[in-house]
């Protein structure tokens, strides 16, 4: 809780909660240890996997559409969070207008780019939408600025560990508390590194904006709404709403859903593949560590063949690859 009983922001509590979602903190806490649901509240792992896979579809663009994992025992306690989202946004507007007005413009540009990419969708009539979708919920967000970076200098992270007070409920939970994390299907980092040492040649790559490659169901999108300003250029600070259409990074179940999506691409969707491509897919999945992929071989020809087929494997699902690195000087 970061609001007082009068509905105002408690600055110290907000800063403490936001710090947990800083870039440095998240890099150190890849497994989200601080928000995982206790084991005695987690449903059978096999049932969770079967549920997600049986309800995973692909949209017209080929992207995977995967449901979030609600904790059936407490998901009805998820907070509406509209008031909280509004108060945080107004607080940041006041702070940035005085200290860093350029930061507001950078965040505004970020949201415009996300809308163009189809990551978020503008809600044309927010009040009518909320009436038609009473089971909605808002996510609070915070700008993260890394001005020293050459590429992305501003990102917006969602504070899924925050929950606002709701007078109609005795208890309200944050998004992460209302969800299950899912079983950990990521390899241990030590195992992942050891698996790279069996062949002499190595190719490493990264899945670009990995979490955002998976789409959400309309039902889940309605529980991941966000607020922003109507027109920053004209200094129109009235609020408008957006829906998240893709899987955000900082949800407690995001790592599990990403890896299960990769499992579907590389291990399940192989019926139309040749024996060689099936083997390559299985090899890639065995070396996956979160959004980092690798291929090993003993000849440059095998490694080049594998590289040439990567696009055909991931492109149909709109997964883009980047940051290719190899230890073979010939390549």
Secondary structure as GFF3:
##gff-version 3
##sequence-region A 1 331
A	DSSP	alpha_helix	11	19	.	.	.	ID=ss1
A	DSSP	alpha_helix	23	28	.	.	.	ID=ss2
A	DSSP	three_ten_helix	39	41	.	.	.	ID=ss3
A	DSSP	alpha_helix	45	54	.	.	.	ID=ss4
A	DSSP	beta_strand	57	58	.	.	.	ID=ss5
A	DSSP	beta_strand	64	65	.	.	.	ID=ss6
A	DSSP	three_ten_helix	75	77	.	.	.	ID=ss7
A	DSSP	alpha_helix	82	99	.	.	.	ID=ss8
A	DSSP	alpha_helix	101	116	.	.	.	ID=ss9
A	DSSP	beta_strand	120	123	.	.	.	ID=ss10
A	DSSP	alpha_helix	126	132	.	.	.	ID=ss11
A	DSSP	beta_strand	141	145	.	.	.	ID=ss12
A	DSSP	beta_strand	154	158	.	.	.	ID=ss13
A	DSSP	alpha_helix	189	194	.	.	.	ID=ss14
A	DSSP	three_ten_helix	195	197	.	.	.	ID=ss15
A	DSSP	beta_strand	201	207	.	.	.	ID=ss16
A	DSSP	three_ten_helix	210	213	.	.	.	ID=ss17
A	DSSP	alpha_helix	218	221	.	.	.	ID=ss18
A	DSSP	beta_strand	225	231	.	.	.	ID=ss19
A	DSSP	beta_strand	236	244	.	.	.	ID=ss20
A	DSSP	alpha_helix	254	263	.	.	.	ID=ss21
A	DSSP	pi_helix	264	268	.	.	.	ID=ss22
A	DSSP	alpha_helix	275	286	.	.	.	ID=ss23
A	DSSP	beta_strand	292	297	.	.	.	ID=ss24
A	DSSP	alpha_helix	300	314	.	.	.	ID=ss25
A	DSSP	three_ten_helix	315	317	.	.	.	ID=ss26
A	DSSP	beta_strand	321	326	.	.	.	ID=ss27
###
